Amino acid sequence: MKATGITKRWLFNSLGVILFILITLIITLSFVIRGYVYNGIQTALSGRSAELTNVFADYGRKSPREFSTAARNYVENFPSKESMELMVFNSNGKIIITSTGFAPDETQPMPDYSQAKNSDSGYGTWTGKLTSGEKVVAVTRVMRNNDGSLVGGIRYVVSLEEADKQVTLLSGALILAGLLIILFVIVSSYYFMNSIITPIKEIGATAKRIAQGDFKARIEKSNDDEIGQLCDNINDMADELGAAEKMKNDFISSVSHELRTPLTAIKGWAETMQAGGDDKETFDRGMGIIIRESERLSGIVEELLDFSRMQSGRMTLTMDKIDILAELGEAVYMFSERANAEHKFLIYEEPSMLSPVLGDINRLRQVFVNIIDNALKYTDEGGTISVSATELNGYICVVISDNGCGIPAEHLPNVKKKFYKANQTIRGSGIGLALADEIMVLHSGSLDIESHENVGTAVTILIPTLKHLETKQQPSEPVNEERNSENNG
């Protein structure tokens, strides 16, 4: 497992913390075990020394001579001479007998004897090293007679070599257990890190392919966890990007066709007029087509510019109080001649009066024009397009419906998206509905589409009236202040 990236961070963070905790725990437990063993030995020695108060209770304190005799008998009959060494001191502090039978070494340090001699309890203990380097625990108990004079003392000495071996053995076992734990953590983490790093590498490679334009690249989902959800999200993103790329290409193709058609007509008639000489009829007809196609071309370019402004958030409105009824009527009038020429029925149910609205006159007219134009495009010859307008609950409701081909259910949720075209056979850039929807949002209104395939489509446009907007924006605080001032007056 190469120590880079996530693995490197894990090694330095998680494994480092685990290692620090284990080392601290092993050291602490080693000291606790050693302290426990040392305290156990010292407690045993203290218990042995406490026996002296019973052994020498009757005659041991009468005189130093009697103490020496009794102590000699105690040492000779001591049952644990194999595990500890006993030393007997006389009243002058001189060692007179040892349990080993060898002559005592007077140069050995015996701070426990000094402590016991100077202590009221007559007890002293010491843990340290002899001159030979051997580590021992020593406990001394001194005896006094009834008048308080020192009659002698007995010292118990136990070597700590065996105890240290046991402590070392237990510490080694703890270290081994710690190493096994670290090994287990490393092995388990190896598989765990691989289960994360391998999918991440695959995700990175697939994301790179998607970034390079391969929108068919997919990640195989292996687990239903956070990484699996990430795989699903990237696959969904690839689907969306692929769909967006297709819509973009379709948009470019549609716009190219939309631009090419009027340009071809303009070029063709210009060449015809140039070669036609003084034929006024040909000239007039050609100029009429050139003017109409130029206007159509200008409209396409303006729509693209509006879309660009919408995408960059630079679309601005010139808001003013307008008569929405007049604008709707003018938009319907614009398409009357075209409807007749295409043998379609354009019916306008004009109301008597509608409340004024606050809006951009050109943008609202653009919305009406786009919707009516779409209705005519997707309605067959002999079909009907109906336009009606009503006022309800502070909103102007404009409904433009047709009995054309309708929109399939799978396309209906996407028709207001940019570049989206449900029917590629009909001319258009695919941005008209997206632009109209954005304009209605900027007017605090809405544009809703209801359609059934082979039945027809109805577009509902809601625009708040000027009075409704003023009511919503009117603050209540000044009214309350005025009423308070009147009450105070």
Secondary structure, DSSP 8 states (H G I E B T S, - for coil): ---SHHHHHHIIIIIHHHHHHHHHHHHHHHHHHHHHHHHHHHHHHHHHHHTHHHHTSSSTTT-HHHHHHHHHHHHHT-TTTTT-EEEEE-TTS-EEEETT-S---TTS--HHHHHHHHSTT-EEEEEEE-TTS-EEEEEEEEEE-TTS-EEEEEEEEEE-HHHHHHHHHHHHHHHHHHHHHHHHHHHHHHHHHHHHHHHHHHHHHHHHHHHTT-TT-------SSHHHHHHHHHHHHHHHHHHHHHHHHHHHHHHHHHHHHHHHHHHHHHHHHHHSTT-HHHHHHHHHHHHHHHHHHHHHHHHHHHHHHHHHT------EEE-HHHHHHHHHHHHHHHHHHTT-EEEEE--S----EEE-HHHHHHHHHHHHHHHHHTS-TT-EEEEEEEEETTEEEEEEEE-SS---TTTGGGTTSTT--S-TTS---S-HHHHHHHHHHHTT-EEEEEEETTTEEEEEEEEEBHHHHHHHH--SHHHHHHHHHHHH-
